[in-house]
Amino acid sequence: MSNDELRELDREVKRLKRLAGEQAARLHDLVEERLPAAWPELPEISQATLLACQAWAEANARLQVALKG
């Protein structure tokens, strides 16, 4: 993998980490401030948080492999 590709992947990992953090903050706000009344929102926000974290983990794993090889 070229240096440019590594830098691009690193930027992607950072972007996905930020998005995962934003989703985690939404979930935290729901739990801390709006439950139990807002319970219908829980599945959607939880799923979005899960998907964002998975996307980050997959990209980060690719970056770690690229850095080692």
C-alpha positions in Angstrom: 0.0 0.0 0.0 1.4 3.4 -1.0 1.9 6.2 1.5 -1.0 8.1 -0.1 -3.3 5.1 0.3 -2.2 4.8 4.0 -2.9 8.4 4.6 -6.3 8.1 3.0 -7.1 5.1 5.1 -5.9 6.8 8.2 -8.2 9.8 7.4 -11.1 7.4 6.8 -10.5 5.7 10.2 -10.5 9.1 11.9 -13.7 10.1 10.2 -15.4 6.9 11.1 -14.2 7.2 14.7 -15.7 10.7 14.9 -19.0 9.4 13.4 -19.1 6.5 15.9 -18.5 9.0 18.7 -21.3 11.1 17.5 -23.7 8.1 17.5 -22.5 7.1 20.9 -23.2 10.6 22.2 -26.8 10.3 20.8 -27.3 7.0 22.5 -25.8 8.4 25.8 -28.2 11.4 25.6 -31.1 9.2 25.0 -30.2 7.0 28.0 -29.3 9.8 30.4 -32.0 12.4 29.5 -35.0 10.9 27.7 -35.6 7.3 28.9 -37.9 5.8 29.7 -40.3 8.1 27.8 -38.3 8.0 24.6 -38.0 4.2 24.6 -39.3 3.8 21.0 -36.2 5.6 19.7 -33.9 3.1 21.4 -33.7 0.4 18.6 -33.0 3.0 15.9 -30.3 4.9 17.8 -28.7 1.6 19.1 -28.6 0.1 15.6 -27.0 3.3 14.2 -24.4 3.3 16.9 -23.6 -0.4 16.4 -23.2 0.1 12.6 -21.0 3.2 13.1 -18.8 1.3 15.6 -18.5 -1.7 13.3 -17.6 0.5 10.3 -14.8 2.1 12.4 -13.6 -1.3 13.7 -13.4 -2.7 10.2 -11.5 0.3 8.8 -9.2 0.4 11.8 -8.4 -3.3 11.3 -7.6 -2.7 7.7 -5.3 0.1 8.7 -3.5 -2.0 11.3 -2.9 -4.7 8.8 -1.6 -2.2 6.3 0.7 -0.6 8.8 2.2 -4.0 9.7 2.7 -5.2 6.1 
